[in-house]
């Protein structure tokens, strides 16, 4: 049993309590007192053997909550992300693409006239409405304005659309079909991403709070598909690979790099494609067909394993993905990630087959590479590879058979 000595001194309505812990002060009436002391503020009340005492929160300073001992405090991340993007498309020009790219860029920069026609039509109708014009004028001008807009849209399409015709040799057609099959396999992947930037982890803190990863990436889900660039018509289906602000169009003889600032081209023989498996810590959703090989945790200890000081330390799967890097000496640099492993090797093989098929063309192209000639029926110009001179094909514009020829050369 412990004993203690307590001494009280009364001064008027105040009472000073002296103890080993310090000095306390209280005031009040019999049965109700309010005081403060070394252990904080309190209220004490009661009589006849029944008493109540409640400690009051201190108003002098807010309560300071400390993290459990050893739990690291949040720090600013030191990860620096480096953009993975291609250079200017103006530098992506091979020897056989200069004429084609010049034509594409010229048409792309040709201004549209239909927005101006629409604005003028709306302005004209507003002026008529404010001038209390007769009703018959509206019946006359509204069809004219609508017809003018339709005409302008059709004129823009004719002025800006590029028609590109291909008559493929059998070995090139076979290689191009194999490329299409590869893109079908890419579309068959549950998920595919374009890697926009990557940052290496250099500090222990970033390593511990990023599941023990050596680097982190910023990526965007993409969907490979078949399509054509704006104002572009052809007699073939074109595989398309989205890459951020750019799109890669795989034609039978080159790859068009379509950017918001212009269009570039890379030959199949100029494309370097590297692919391989990589371990990836997937903190997003994991499809059922994902190849999971290991696991980690959101927060890890320096020696490995989960850091159990964190209550929200969830388990994260480690999966195997396919990394596909496309580069060229002219500045192309795009990194992709696919869920299906081995698809990168298939794409590499298809690209090499295209390069080999193009190099084995039976008839070499002229210096210009491409020729434009008007259709014999609708006079719309058709652009085609030079080796197609003398062949007959259906015009992509009017659909009627026409002879392909080089202007200035007699056609039998």
C-alpha positions in Angstrom: 0.0 0.0 0.0 1.4 3.5 -0.9 1.1 6.6 1.2 1.2 10.2 0.1 1.0 13.6 1.8 -1.3 16.3 0.4 -1.4 19.8 1.8 -4.0 22.5 0.9 -3.8 26.3 1.5 -7.0 28.4 1.3 -6.8 32.0 0.1 -10.3 33.5 -0.1 -12.3 31.5 -2.7 -9.1 29.8 -4.0 -7.4 26.7 -2.8 -3.8 25.8 -3.5 -3.0 22.1 -3.5 0.7 21.1 -2.9 2.0 17.7 -3.9 5.1 16.1 -5.4 3.7 16.5 -8.9 3.4 20.2 -8.5 1.0 23.0 -7.5 -2.7 22.9 -8.3 -5.3 25.6 -8.1 -9.1 25.3 -7.6 -12.1 27.4 -6.8 -15.8 26.9 -6.2 -18.3 26.2 -3.6 -19.0 23.2 -1.4 -19.9 20.2 -3.6 -18.6 21.8 -6.9 -15.1 22.9 -7.7 -13.2 23.7 -10.9 -9.4 23.5 -10.9 -6.1 23.0 -12.8 -3.0 21.2 -11.9 0.0 19.3 -13.2 -2.3 16.7 -14.8 -4.5 19.2 -16.5 -7.9 20.9 -16.0 -10.7 19.2 -14.1 -14.2 19.6 -12.6 -15.1 18.0 -9.3 -18.6 17.7 -7.8 -20.6 15.6 -5.3 -21.7 15.2 -1.7 -22.5 12.5 0.8 -20.0 10.0 -0.5 -21.0 10.2 -4.2 -18.6 12.2 -6.3 -17.8 12.9 -10.0 -14.5 14.1 -11.5 -13.9 14.8 -15.2 -10.6 16.0 -16.8 -11.1 18.9 -19.2 -9.2 19.3 -22.4 -6.5 22.0 -22.3 -7.2 25.1 -24.5 -3.7 26.4 -24.3 -2.3 24.2 -27.1 -3.7 21.7 -29.6 -3.1 18.0 -29.0 -0.2 16.7 -30.9 -0.6 13.3 -32.4 2.7 11.5 -33.2 3.2 8.6 -35.5 4.1 5.3 -34.0 7.8 4.9 -33.3 9.7 3.9 -36.4 7.0 4.7 -39.0 8.6 7.0 -41.7 7.1 10.4 -42.2 5.9 11.3 -45.7 8.6 12.7 -47.9 8.6 14.5 -51.2 9.3 12.1 -54.1 12.6 12.6 -55.9 11.6 10.7 -59.0 12.3 12.6 -62.2 10.2 11.4 -65.2 11.8 11.5 -68.7 9.5 11.7 -71.6 9.7 8.9 -74.2 8.6 10.5 -77.4 9.7 10.9 -81.0 11.4 13.8 -82.5 10.0 16.2 -85.1 8.3 14.5 -88.0 9.9 17.0 -90.3 13.1 15.0 -89.9 11.5 11.7 -90.7 11.9 11.6 -94.5 13.3 8.7 -96.5 14.5 9.1 -100.1 11.3 7.7 -101.7 8.8 9.6 -99.5 9.7 13.3 -100.1 7.1 13.8 -102.9 4.4 12.0 -101.0 5.0 13.8 -97.7 5.1 17.1 -99.5 1.7 16.4 -101.0 0.3 15.2 -97.7 1.6 18.2 -95.7 0.4 20.6 -98.4 -3.2 19.2 -98.3 -3.1 19.0 -94.5 -2.3 22.8 -94.3 -5.0 23.7 -96.9 -7.6 25.7 -94.9 -11.2 24.6 -94.7 -13.8 26.9 -96.3 -17.0 25.4 -95.0 -16.6 27.0 -91.5 -16.5 30.4 -93.2 -19.5 29.7 -95.4 -21.4 28.6 -92.3 -20.5 31.7 -90.3 -21.5 34.0 -93.2 -24.8 32.2 -93.6 -25.6 32.5 -89.9 -24.7 36.2 -89.9 -26.8 36.8 -93.0 -29.9 35.1 -91.3 -29.4 37.1 -88.1 -29.3 40.4 -90.1 -32.5 39.4 -91.9 -34.2 38.5 -88.6 -33.3 41.9 -87.0 -34.5 43.9 -90.1 -38.0 42.4 -90.2 -37.6 41.0 -93.7 -40.5 39.4 -95.5 -41.0 35.7 -95.0 -40.4 34.8 -98.7 -36.8 36.0 -98.3 -36.2 33.3 -95.6 -37.7 30.7 -97.9 -35.2 31.7 -100.5 -32.1 32.2 -98.5 -32.3 29.3 -96.0 -32.0 26.6 -98.8 -29.3 28.7 -100.5 -27.3 28.9 -97.2 -27.7 25.2 -96.5 -26.7 24.3 -100.1 -23.7 26.6 -99.8 -22.5 24.8 -96.7 -23.0 21.4 -98.3 -21.1 22.5 -101.4 -18.2 23.9 -99.2 -17.9 20.6 -97.3 -17.8 18.7 -100.6 -15.2 21.1 -102.0 -13.0 20.8 -98.9 -13.1 17.0 -99.2 -12.1 17.2 -102.9 -9.3 19.7 -102.2 -7.8 18.0 -99.1 -8.4 14.3 -99.8 -5.4 12.3 -101.0 -6.1 9.2 -103.0 -3.4 6.5 -102.7 -3.7 3.4 -104.9 -1.7 0.2 -104.3 -1.4 -2.7 -106.8 0.7 -5.1 -104.7 3.0 -7.7 -106.0 2.3 -11.2 -104.7 5.2 -11.4 -102.3 4.5 -7.9 -100.9 0.8 -8.7 -100.6 1.7 -11.8 -98.6 4.0 -9.9 -96.3 1.4 -7.1 -95.8 -1.2 -9.7 -95.0 1.1 -11.2 -92.4 1.5 -7.7 -90.9 -2.3 -7.4 -90.7 -2.5 -10.8 -88.9 0.0 -9.5 -86.4 -2.1 -6.4 -85.7 -5.1 -8.7 -85.3 -3.1 -10.5 -82.6 -2.3 -7.1 -81.0 -6.0 -6.2 -81.0 -6.6 -9.6 -79.3 -4.5 -8.6 -76.3 -6.7 -7.9 -73.3 -4.7 -4.7 -72.7 -2.0 -2.7 -74.4 -0.4 0.6 -73.3 1.7 3.4 -74.7 4.5 4.4 -72.3 4.6 8.2 -72.1 7.4 8.7 -69.6 9.6 6.7 -67.2 11.5 7.6 -64.0 14.2 5.7 -62.3 14.0 5.3 -58.5 17.2 6.4 -56.8 16.4 6.7 -53.1 15.5 4.2 -50.5 12.4 6.0 -49.5 11.0 6.0 -53.1 11.9 2.3 -53.4 10.1 1.4 -50.1 6.8 3.4 -50.9 6.7 2.1 -54.6 6.5 -1.6 -53.8 10.3 -2.1 -54.3 10.2 -1.1 -58.0 13.4 0.1 -59.7 11.4 2.5 -61.9 7.9 3.9 -62.4 6.1 4.7 -65.7 3.2 6.9 -66.9 1.2 5.0 -69.5 -2.1 5.2 -71.4 -4.2 2.4 -72.6 -4.4 2.1 -76.4 -6.2 0.0 -79.0 -4.5 -0.9 -82.3 -6.9 -0.9 -85.2 -7.3 -0.5 -88.9 -8.1 2.9 -90.4 -6.9 5.9 -92.5 -5.6 9.3 -91.7 -7.9 12.3 -92.1 -8.7 13.2 -95.7 -6.9 10.0 -96.9 -8.4 7.3 -99.1 -6.9 4.1 -100.3 -7.9 0.8 -101.7 -6.3 -1.1 -98.8 -6.9 -1.4 -95.1 -4.1 0.3 -93.0 -3.0 -1.0 -89.6 -2.8 1.9 -87.1 -0.8 2.0 -83.8 -1.7 5.0 -81.6 1.3 6.6 -79.9 0.4 9.6 -77.8 0.0 12.7 -79.9 1.2 10.7 -82.9 -0.2 7.8 -84.9 1.8 5.2 -86.8 0.1 4.1 -90.1 1.7 1.0 -91.6 1.4 1.2 -95.3 2.7 -1.5 -97.7 5.9 0.4 -98.5 6.5 2.7 -95.4 5.2 3.8 -92.1 3.6 7.2 -91.9 4.1 9.1 -88.6 1.0 11.3 -88.4 1.5 14.2 -85.9 -0.6 17.3 -85.1 2.3 19.4 -86.6 2.8 17.4 -89.8 3.5 14.0 -91.3 6.8 12.0 -91.5 7.7 8.7 -92.9 10.0 5.8 -91.9 10.9 2.9 -94.2 10.5 -0.6 -92.9 14.3 -1.1 -93.4 14.9 2.0 -91.2 12.7 0.8 -88.3 14.5 -0.8 -85.3 12.2 -2.9 -83.2 13.3 -4.4 -79.9 10.9 -6.6 -77.8 11.2 -8.8 -74.8 9.6 -9.9 -71.6 9.7 -7.7 -68.5 8.5 -8.1 -64.9 6.0 -5.4 -64.0 4.4 -4.5 -60.6 0.7 -4.2 -61.6 -1.2 -2.0 -59.1 -4.1 -1.7 -61.5 -6.7 -4.3 -62.4 -5.2 -7.7 -63.6 -7.1 -9.5 -66.3 -7.7 -13.2 -65.9 -5.3 -14.2 -68.6 -2.4 -12.2 -67.1 0.7 -14.2 -66.3 1.3 -13.6 -62.6 4.8 -14.8 -61.4 5.2 -13.2 -57.9 3.8 -10.7 -55.4 4.9 -7.7 -53.4 3.3 -5.1 -51.2 2.6 -1.4 -51.5 5.1 -0.6 -48.8 8.1 -2.9 -48.4 10.9 -3.2 -45.8 14.5 -2.5 -46.7 15.3 -6.2 -46.5 12.2 -7.2 -48.3 8.7 -8.3 -47.2 5.7 -6.2 -46.2 6.1 -3.2 -43.9 3.4 -4.1 -41.3 3.5 -0.6 -39.7 1.1 0.5 -42.5 -2.5 -0.6 -42.1 -3.3 -0.1 -45.9 -0.3 -2.2 -47.1 -2.1 -4.2 -49.8 -0.6 -7.1 -51.7 0.3 -6.3 -55.4 0.9 -9.0 -58.1 4.1 -9.0 -60.2 3.3 -10.0 -63.8 5.1 -10.6 -67.0 4.4 -8.2 -69.9 5.9 -7.7 -73.3 7.9 -4.4 -73.9 8.0 -3.2 -77.5 10.4 -0.4 -78.5 10.2 1.3 -81.9 13.1 3.5 -82.9 14.7 4.9 -86.0 17.8 7.1 -86.8 15.5 9.8 -88.0 14.0 10.4 -84.6 11.2 7.8 -84.0 11.1 6.6 -80.4 8.0 5.0 -79.0 7.6 2.4 -76.2 4.6 0.1 -75.9 3.6 -2.6 -73.4 1.4 -5.6 -74.2 -0.2 -8.1 -71.9 0.5 -11.0 -74.3 4.1 -12.2 -74.2 5.8 -13.1 -77.5 3.7 -10.6 -79.5 6.7 -8.3 -79.8 8.7 -11.0 -81.5 5.9 -11.6 -83.9 5.7 -7.9 -84.8 9.5 -7.8 -85.3 9.3 -10.7 -87.7 6.4 -9.1 -89.7 8.4 -5.8 -90.0 11.5 -7.6 -91.2 9.4 -9.6 -93.7 8.0 -6.3 -95.1 11.5 -4.8 -95.4 12.7 -7.9 -97.3 9.7 -8.0 -99.6 10.1 -4.4 -100.5 13.7 -4.8 -101.3 12.8 -7.7 -103.7 10.5 -5.7 -106.0 10.7 -6.9 -109.5 10.5 -3.4 -111.0 12.4 -0.5 -109.4 10.6 2.7 -108.7 11.5 6.0 -110.4 13.3 8.7 -108.5 10.1 10.3 -107.4 8.7 7.0 -106.1 5.0 8.1 -106.7 3.1 9.4 -109.6 -0.1 11.4 -109.9 -2.5 11.1 -112.8 -6.1 12.2 -113.3 -8.9 9.7 -113.5 -10.1 9.2 -117.1 -13.7 9.7 -115.9 -13.9 12.2 -112.9 -10.5 14.0 -113.4 -9.7 13.5 -109.7 -5.9 12.9 -109.3 -4.8 9.4 -108.1 -1.4 8.9 -106.5 0.2 5.5 -107.0 3.6 3.8 -106.9 5.5 4.3 -110.1 5.6 0.6 -111.0 1.8 0.7 -111.4 2.1 2.7 -114.7 0.0 1.0 -117.4 -2.2 -0.9 -115.1 -6.0 -0.6 -114.9 -7.8 -0.1 -111.6 -11.0 1.2 -110.1 -10.8 4.9 -109.2 -11.1 5.3 -105.4 -13.2 8.4 -106.0 -15.8 7.5 -108.6 -15.4 3.7 -108.7 -15.0 3.5 -112.5 -12.2 1.6 -114.1 -9.3 3.9 -115.2 -5.8 3.6 -116.7 -2.9 4.6 -114.6 -0.3 6.6 -116.5 2.5 9.0 -116.1 1.5 12.5 -117.4 3.4 13.3 -120.5 3.7 9.7 -121.5 1.6 8.2 -124.2 -1.1 5.7 -123.1 -2.0 2.9 -125.5 
